[in-house]
């Protein structure tokens, strides 16, 4: 399945990447409701959230999604991004099924 690009908060984008038969990760979930609607429609299970930076228009949906799906959060700035489970650093690789992402 291809990556889903969701519009949120008028001028923001949230990316949902399915992998491993119905499991997915989400990048910069600024709106939990938009993400939940897409996951329900596509029948996906959220396992991880990836954040690019600390701005609220990229992080606003974290807490609600984490509570609902018990997913983990990867972020480059655990001091400014609450609920970070795994800090990530430049050139670090993270694997999600067959996907490998380099920070």
MIBATI-950366 format. One record per residue: residue number from 1; residue in one letter; x, y, z of N, C-alpha, C in turn. Coordinates in steps of 0.1 Angstrom, whole numbers, m for minus. Atoms other than C-alpha are relative to their C-alpha. Example, Ala and Ser with C-alpha at 12.3 -4.5 7.8 and 13.67 -1.06 7.14 Angstrom:
# MIBATI-950366
nr | rest | n.X | n.Y | n.Z | ca.X | ca.Y | ca.Z | c.X | c.Y | c.Z
1 | a | 9 | m12 | 0 | 123 | m45 | 78 | 9 | 12 | 0
2 | s | m9 | m11 | 0 | 137 | m11 | 71 | m8 | 11 | 8
END
This chain:
# MIBATI-950366
nr | rest | n.X | n.Y | n.Z | ca.X | ca.Y | ca.Z | c.X | c.Y | c.Z
1 | x | 8 | m12 | 0 | 0 | 0 | 0 | 9 | 12 | 0
2 | x | m8 | m13 | 1 | 13 | 35 | m8 | m3 | 9 | 12
3 | x | 1 | m9 | m11 | 18 | 62 | 16 | m12 | 9 | m1
4 | x | 12 | m8 | 0 | m13 | 82 | 26 | 4 | 14 | 4
5 | x | m3 | m14 | m4 | m10 | 120 | 27 | m13 | 6 | 4
6 | x | 12 | m6 | m5 | m36 | 137 | 48 | 2 | 15 | 3
7 | x | 0 | m15 | m3 | m44 | 174 | 50 | m5 | 2 | 14
8 | x | 5 | m4 | m14 | m47 | 189 | 85 | 3 | 14 | 2
9 | x | m2 | m14 | m4 | m51 | 223 | 99 | 3 | 10 | m11
10 | x | 0 | m8 | 12 | m55 | 239 | 65 | 13 | m1 | m8
11 | x | m12 | 0 | 8 | m18 | 240 | 55 | 11 | m10 | 5
12 | x | m9 | 11 | m5 | m2 | 209 | 72 | m3 | m13 | m7
13 | x | 2 | 14 | 5 | 3 | 174 | 60 | 5 | m10 | 10
14 | x | m3 | 12 | m9 | 4 | 141 | 79 | 2 | m11 | m10
15 | x | m3 | 11 | 9 | 19 | 111 | 63 | m2 | m13 | 8
16 | x | 3 | 13 | m6 | 7 | 75 | 71 | 6 | m10 | m10
17 | x | m6 | 10 | 8 | 29 | 47 | 59 | m3 | m14 | 5
18 | x | 3 | 14 | m4 | 15 | 11 | 60 | 12 | m9 | m3
19 | x | m10 | 10 | 2 | 38 | m18 | 63 | m4 | m12 | 8
20 | x | 3 | 12 | m7 | 36 | m54 | 75 | m15 | m3 | 1
21 | x | 14 | 4 | 0 | 0 | m62 | 66 | m9 | 7 | 10
22 | x | 10 | m7 | m8 | m21 | m35 | 82 | 6 | 8 | 11
23 | x | m6 | m8 | m11 | 4 | m20 | 106 | 6 | 13 | m7
24 | x | m6 | m12 | 6 | 16 | 16 | 100 | 7 | 9 | 10
25 | x | m5 | m11 | m8 | 36 | 45 | 112 | m5 | 13 | m6
26 | x | 5 | m13 | 4 | 26 | 82 | 111 | 11 | 10 | 2
27 | x | m10 | m11 | m1 | 48 | 112 | 105 | m7 | 13 | 2
28 | x | 4 | m13 | m4 | 40 | 145 | 122 | m16 | 1 | 1
29 | x | 14 | 1 | m2 | 4 | 138 | 134 | m6 | 13 | 7
30 | x | 5 | m13 | m6 | m9 | 174 | 140 | m14 | m1 | 4
31 | x | 14 | 1 | m3 | m45 | 163 | 141 | m4 | m15 | 2
32 | x | 3 | 14 | m3 | m54 | 130 | 159 | m13 | m5 | m7
33 | x | 13 | 4 | 6 | m90 | 130 | 145 | 2 | m4 | m15
34 | x | m2 | 3 | 14 | m78 | 131 | 109 | 7 | m13 | m2
35 | x | m8 | 13 | 1 | m53 | 102 | 115 | m10 | m11 | 4
36 | x | 8 | 11 | m4 | m79 | 81 | 133 | m11 | m3 | m11
37 | x | 9 | 3 | 10 | m104 | 85 | 105 | 6 | m7 | m12
38 | x | m7 | 6 | 11 | m78 | 75 | 79 | 3 | m15 | 4
39 | x | m4 | 13 | m5 | m67 | 45 | 100 | m13 | m9 | 0
40 | x | 12 | 8 | 0 | m103 | 33 | 104 | m5 | m3 | m15
41 | x | 4 | 2 | 14 | m111 | 38 | 67 | 9 | m11 | m7
42 | x | m9 | 9 | 6 | m80 | 19 | 56 | 3 | m13 | 8
43 | x | m1 | 12 | m8 | m82 | m7 | 84 | 15 | m2 | 4
44 | x | m14 | 1 | m4 | m47 | 1 | 97 | 1 | 1 | 15
45 | x | m4 | 0 | m15 | m31 | m3 | 132 | 12 | 9 | 1
46 | x | m12 | m9 | m3 | m8 | 25 | 144 | 9 | m6 | 10
47 | x | m10 | 5 | m10 | 24 | 13 | 160 | 10 | 10 | 4
48 | x | m10 | m9 | m2 | 47 | 42 | 157 | m3 | 14 | m5
49 | x | 1 | m14 | 5 | 48 | 80 | 154 | 14 | 5 | m2
50 | x | m13 | m6 | 3 | 78 | 98 | 138 | m3 | 15 | 0
51 | x | 1 | m15 | 0 | 83 | 135 | 144 | 12 | 6 | m6
52 | x | m11 | m7 | 6 | 104 | 158 | 124 | 6 | 11 | 8
53 | x | m4 | m11 | m9 | 105 | 186 | 150 | m11 | 3 | 10
54 | x | 9 | m2 | m11 | 88 | 201 | 180 | m12 | 9 | m2
55 | x | 11 | m10 | 1 | 64 | 226 | 166 | m14 | m6 | 2
56 | x | 13 | 5 | m4 | 28 | 222 | 178 | m8 | m5 | m12
57 | x | 8 | 4 | 12 | 14 | 220 | 142 | 5 | m13 | m6
58 | x | m5 | 13 | 4 | 34 | 188 | 139 | m2 | m11 | 11
59 | x | 0 | 9 | m11 | 29 | 173 | 173 | m13 | m1 | 8
60 | x | 12 | m2 | m8 | m6 | 182 | 185 | m8 | m13 | 2
61 | x | 8 | 12 | m2 | m21 | 147 | 180 | 7 | m11 | 7
62 | x | m8 | 11 | m6 | 6 | 127 | 198 | m7 | m7 | 12
63 | x | 5 | 5 | m12 | m10 | 123 | 232 | m12 | m8 | m2
64 | x | 12 | 8 | 3 | m44 | 112 | 219 | 3 | m13 | m7
65 | x | m3 | 12 | 8 | m30 | 88 | 194 | 8 | m11 | 9
66 | x | m7 | 9 | m9 | m6 | 73 | 220 | m9 | m7 | 10
67 | x | 10 | 6 | m9 | m34 | 68 | 244 | m9 | m11 | m6
68 | x | 9 | 9 | 7 | m57 | 52 | 219 | 7 | m13 | m6
69 | x | m6 | 12 | 7 | m32 | 29 | 201 | 12 | m6 | 7
70 | x | m12 | 5 | m8 | m4 | 24 | 227 | 12 | 0 | m9
71 | x | m12 | m1 | 10 | 21 | 34 | 199 | 12 | 7 | 7
72 | x | m12 | m7 | m5 | 56 | 46 | 205 | 4 | 12 | m9
73 | x | m3 | m13 | 7 | 70 | 80 | 196 | 15 | 1 | m2
74 | x | m14 | m3 | 3 | 104 | 87 | 179 | 1 | 15 | m3
75 | x | m2 | m15 | 3 | 116 | 123 | 180 | 14 | 4 | 1
76 | x | m13 | m5 | 0 | 147 | 143 | 175 | 3 | 9 | 12
77 | x | m2 | m10 | m11 | 141 | 165 | 206 | m9 | m4 | 12
78 | x | 8 | 5 | m11 | 128 | 146 | 237 | m2 | 11 | 11
79 | x | 1 | m11 | m10 | 133 | 178 | 258 | m12 | 8 | m3
80 | x | 11 | m8 | 4 | 107 | 197 | 238 | m12 | m7 | m6
81 | x | 11 | 8 | 5 | 86 | 169 | 226 | m4 | m10 | 11
82 | x | 4 | 9 | m10 | 67 | 153 | 255 | m4 | m14 | m6
83 | x | 5 | 14 | 3 | 59 | 115 | 254 | 9 | m6 | m11
84 | x | m9 | 7 | 9 | 90 | 107 | 233 | 5 | m13 | 7
85 | x | m4 | 13 | m5 | 98 | 70 | 238 | 15 | m3 | m5
86 | x | m13 | 2 | 6 | 129 | 69 | 215 | 5 | 12 | m6
87 | x | m6 | m11 | 6 | 151 | 98 | 208 | 8 | m5 | m12
88 | x | m8 | 4 | 12 | 167 | 97 | 173 | 10 | 11 | m3
89 | x | m11 | m9 | 3 | 198 | 113 | 160 | 4 | 0 | m14
90 | x | m4 | m1 | 14 | 214 | 124 | 127 | 7 | m13 | m4
91 | x | m6 | 12 | 6 | 223 | 94 | 105 | m4 | m13 | 6
92 | x | 5 | 12 | m7 | 206 | 69 | 128 | m11 | m6 | m10
93 | x | 10 | 7 | 9 | 185 | 42 | 109 | m11 | m6 | 10
94 | x | 11 | 6 | m8 | 151 | 31 | 122 | m7 | m10 | m10
95 | x | 6 | 9 | 9 | 134 | 0 | 107 | m14 | m3 | 4
96 | x | 14 | 4 | m2 | 97 | m7 | 103 | m3 | m10 | m11
97 | x | 2 | 10 | 10 | 92 | m40 | 86 | 11 | 1 | m11
98 | x | m9 | m1 | 10 | 109 | m37 | 52 | 5 | 15 | m3
99 | x | m4 | m14 | 1 | 112 | 1 | 56 | 11 | 3 | 9
100 | x | m11 | m6 | m8 | 144 | 17 | 67 | 1 | 15 | m2
101 | x | 0 | m15 | 1 | 144 | 54 | 75 | 13 | 5 | 6
102 | x | m12 | m7 | m6 | 176 | 74 | 80 | m4 | 14 | 5
103 | x | 3 | m13 | m6 | 173 | 103 | 103 | 9 | 11 | m6
END
